[in-house]
Amino acid sequence: MLDLMPSLGTWRPAVSGQRCAVATIVAAGGSVPRPLGTSMLVSEYGDVLGSLSGGCVEGAVVEAALQAMHDGGSRLEWFGYSAEDAFAVGLTCGGELEVHIQPIQSTSAAGLDLALLNSAGGSSLALIRRLDAAGGAVVVPDPAGFSAAGSRELSALLGGDDAVIRAAAVQLEPLLHGGRAGLVRLAPAEGCAGSAVEAEPLTLFVESRLPAARMLIFGANDFGAALLPAGKLLGYDVTLCDARPAFSSQGRFLAADRLVTDWPHRYLAAEAAADRIDSRTVVCVLTHDPKFDIPLLETALDLDLAYVGAMGSRRSHRQRIDGLLDCGVPAEALERLHSPIGLDLGAVTPAEVAVSITAEILASRAPHPASARGSLKDGTGPIHQTNTLEQSKVTPWT
């Protein structure tokens, strides 16, 4: 649902208060075109905002959404691929989707409230929706600092049972703090067996959005100038840092979100001390100068970062490793260093090297190591290495 936030304020059906239904991908398996949390809004007159699959299942989802608005109840629809029925609605890519469809109204007093979401705004936002029969939703304005134990809204959503809230915390907080989406099933509170509705599992869907992850580029040179726009294209908040004013003040670096003139290791240490970096932060060391590289990498490898890469030849890499070992950097920490930086794509020019670096960053985020990832045409199995539909759901608490 959060993916539609930028358009909610100008989408006429929402602005005019029409009844709508939101369809959200809550579980997926195999090769699917969109991630968990992707949503599509359908108005009571059939207007559509967003897309779930690029066209494969949208028509069927619109029909189901209109029916849900007519019936007044939510529903869960499954879409897969049928080899037996070529005309069946499904995903031609062979994946599977579970789509939750919920009628909503921009002025609703309970449950999902478009007006509340639209006004929440900001770069940090999360939404916890209860998908079972009880319904309801909680908007979380600060997901990074969310504590389930201290949330009266979550307590009300879960019926106030302390055991259920503690179980929810174990599963919800990592999703919220990590800016991720996921489906969570919780056992109902004890003593609810008397009601068939209340005895079903408590099903929550979490969507969390955090500020853009940071990319810190150290080195105001041709390679830094090429990597800067590539990082921004991937959605990073990009900082370029160099200790030399004559280099860092050049106009070609002005597109950076932050342009810093400081010793690299000193700047990184100060940012870490101020809690302005996190486990999603990417550090690219392009200075290719030991007096900058060694203290900077010593600092970086002592932090919990998503990626640390350093430019240089294999000879300079060996010298760099020796220097870091001499500084007392543990050998296991050096295993996290991507040096020489980038995937082996045959890159030569700064622009090609930027592609090589960003490709390695993407590969490092994937569940399989970069060394095992080759050309798609030479591989087998699903293109998108996702879990099965059942595995995409968080393990139930019992």
NORURFEN-V503499 format. One record per residue. N is the residue number from 0. RES is the residue in one letter. SS is DSSP state (a for helix, b for strand, c for the rest). Layout:
BEGIN
{{N RES SS} {N RES SS}}
END
This chain:
BEGIN
{{0 M c} {1 L a} {2 D a} {3 L a} {4 M a} {5 P a} {6 S a} {7 L a} {8 G c} {9 T c} {10 W c} {11 R a} {12 P a} {13 A a} {14 V a} {15 S c} {16 G c} {17 Q c} {18 R b} {19 C b} {20 A b} {21 V b} {22 A b} {23 T b} {24 I b} {25 V b} {26 A b} {27 A b} {28 G b} {29 G c} {30 S c} {31 V c} {32 P c} {33 R c} {34 P c} {35 L c} {36 G c} {37 T c} {38 S b} {39 M b} {40 L b} {41 V b} {42 S b} {43 E c} {44 Y c} {45 G c} {46 D c} {47 V b} {48 L b} {49 G b} {50 S c} {51 L c} {52 S c} {53 G c} {54 G c} {55 C c} {56 V c} {57 E a} {58 G a} {59 A a} {60 V a} {61 V a} {62 E a} {63 A a} {64 A a} {65 L a} {66 Q a} {67 A a} {68 M a} {69 H a} {70 D a} {71 G c} {72 G c} {73 S c} {74 R b} {75 L b} {76 E b} {77 W b} {78 F b} {79 G c} {80 Y c} {81 S c} {82 A c} {83 E c} {84 D c} {85 A c} {86 F c} {87 A c} {88 V c} {89 G c} {90 L c} {91 T c} {92 C c} {93 G c} {94 G c} {95 E b} {96 L b} {97 E b} {98 V b} {99 H b} {100 I b} {101 Q b} {102 P b} {103 I b} {104 Q b} {105 S c} {106 T c} {107 S c} {108 A c} {109 A c} {110 G c} {111 L c} {112 D c} {113 L a} {114 A a} {115 L a} {116 L a} {117 N a} {118 S a} {119 A a} {120 G c} {121 G c} {122 S c} {123 S c} {124 L b} {125 A b} {126 L b} {127 I b} {128 R b} {129 R b} {130 L c} {131 D c} {132 A c} {133 A c} {134 G c} {135 G c} {136 A b} {137 V b} {138 V b} {139 V b} {140 P c} {141 D c} {142 P a} {143 A a} {144 G a} {145 F c} {146 S c} {147 A a} {148 A a} {149 G a} {150 S c} {151 R a} {152 E a} {153 L a} {154 S a} {155 A a} {156 L a} {157 L c} {158 G c} {159 G c} {160 D c} {161 D a} {162 A a} {163 V a} {164 I a} {165 R a} {166 A a} {167 A a} {168 A a} {169 V a} {170 Q a} {171 L a} {172 E a} {173 P a} {174 L a} {175 L a} {176 H a} {177 G c} {178 G c} {179 R c} {180 A c} {181 G b} {182 L b} {183 V b} {184 R b} {185 L b} {186 A c} {187 P c} {188 A c} {189 E c} {190 G c} {191 C c} {192 A c} {193 G c} {194 S c} {195 A a} {196 V a} {197 E a} {198 A a} {199 E c} {200 P c} {201 L b} {202 T b} {203 L b} {204 F b} {205 V b} {206 E b} {207 S b} {208 R b} {209 L c} {210 P c} {211 A c} {212 A c} {213 R b} {214 M b} {215 L b} {216 I b} {217 F b} {218 G c} {219 A c} {220 N c} {221 D a} {222 F a} {223 G a} {224 A a} {225 A a} {226 L a} {227 L a} {228 P a} {229 A a} {230 G a} {231 K a} {232 L a} {233 L c} {234 G c} {235 Y c} {236 D b} {237 V b} {238 T b} {239 L b} {240 C b} {241 D b} {242 A c} {243 R c} {244 P a} {245 A a} {246 F a} {247 S a} {248 S c} {249 Q c} {250 G a} {251 R a} {252 F a} {253 L c} {254 A c} {255 A c} {256 D c} {257 R b} {258 L b} {259 V b} {260 T b} {261 D c} {262 W c} {263 P a} {264 H a} {265 R a} {266 Y a} {267 L a} {268 A a} {269 A a} {270 E a} {271 A a} {272 A a} {273 A c} {274 D c} {275 R c} {276 I c} {277 D c} {278 S c} {279 R c} {280 T c} {281 V b} {282 V b} {283 C b} {284 V b} {285 L c} {286 T c} {287 H c} {288 D c} {289 P a} {290 K a} {291 F a} {292 D a} {293 I a} {294 P a} {295 L a} {296 L a} {297 E a} {298 T a} {299 A a} {300 L c} {301 D c} {302 L c} {303 D c} {304 L c} {305 A c} {306 Y b} {307 V b} {308 G b} {309 A b} {310 M c} {311 G c} {312 S c} {313 R a} {314 R a} {315 S a} {316 H a} {317 R a} {318 Q a} {319 R a} {320 I a} {321 D a} {322 G a} {323 L a} {324 L a} {325 D a} {326 C c} {327 G c} {328 V c} {329 P c} {330 A a} {331 E a} {332 A a} {333 L a} {334 E c} {335 R c} {336 L b} {337 H b} {338 S c} {339 P c} {340 I c} {341 G c} {342 L c} {343 D c} {344 L c} {345 G c} {346 A c} {347 V c} {348 T c} {349 P a} {350 A a} {351 E a} {352 V a} {353 A a} {354 V a} {355 S a} {356 I a} {357 T a} {358 A a} {359 E a} {360 I a} {361 L a} {362 A a} {363 S a} {364 R a} {365 A c} {366 P c} {367 H c} {368 P c} {369 A a} {370 S a} {371 A a} {372 R c} {373 G c} {374 S c} {375 L a} {376 K a} {377 D a} {378 G c} {379 T c} {380 G c} {381 P c} {382 I c} {383 H c} {384 Q c} {385 T c} {386 N c} {387 T c} {388 L c} {389 E c} {390 Q c} {391 S c} {392 K b} {393 V b} {394 T b} {395 P b} {396 W b} {397 T c}}
END
